[in-house]
Amino acid sequence: MQQLRSTSVLVVHLLLIHFSTGQSKLIGSSQPIMATVGDDIILPCQLEPAVDVAAMTLEWSRSDLIPRFVFVWRVGLDLVSIKHPSYRGRTSLLSDELKHGNMSLKLSKVKPADEGTYRCYIPVLNEASFVELVVECRGCQLIENNNTSISIKEESERAHLDTQTGQMEGCGKEDPTLK
């Protein structure tokens, strides 16, 4: 057991020496990632040159959230307990790709509130990359709330079809099949 710890320490030390030369870099996306509400998307983040990152601590976060963590990978586990509640059950890494330095984040069932800037970070290397997510809301409507804030609701969650007039209550849309 002691020999295994010594070997692990040596491997981490060699990795630190290799990466401390400034040769490694996290690459995200220079362009915003576009998504539509309900999509499953990938936020790209790749360590170059490619190195196995499966045993490293990997973080995805948004600075505008409390708690800020969207996903944390430590010792091969997803640390759900420190993840922002709105991302629980919706984020994952492509675990087969970690050995190639790919720590891209899969975000399922995109919501309007997911829009923002995400930080991909490897603490032991002090390397970070940023990815902007822009969420389009087709079939959504802005609703004013208390004259102080605006919220977005999907019409499918709040609309009611009047079968006599063909009007979607609150949306002003007609159903052409009822004419």
Helices and strands as residue ranges (DSSP letters): H 2-20, E 25-27, E 33-36, E 41-43, E 46-48, E 58-61, E 69-74, E 77-78, G 80-82, G 85-87, E 91-93, G 95-100, E 105-107, G 112-114, E 116-122, G 123-125, E 127-136, E 140-145, E 149-154, H 155-158, E 160-161, E 167-169, E 173-174, G 176-178
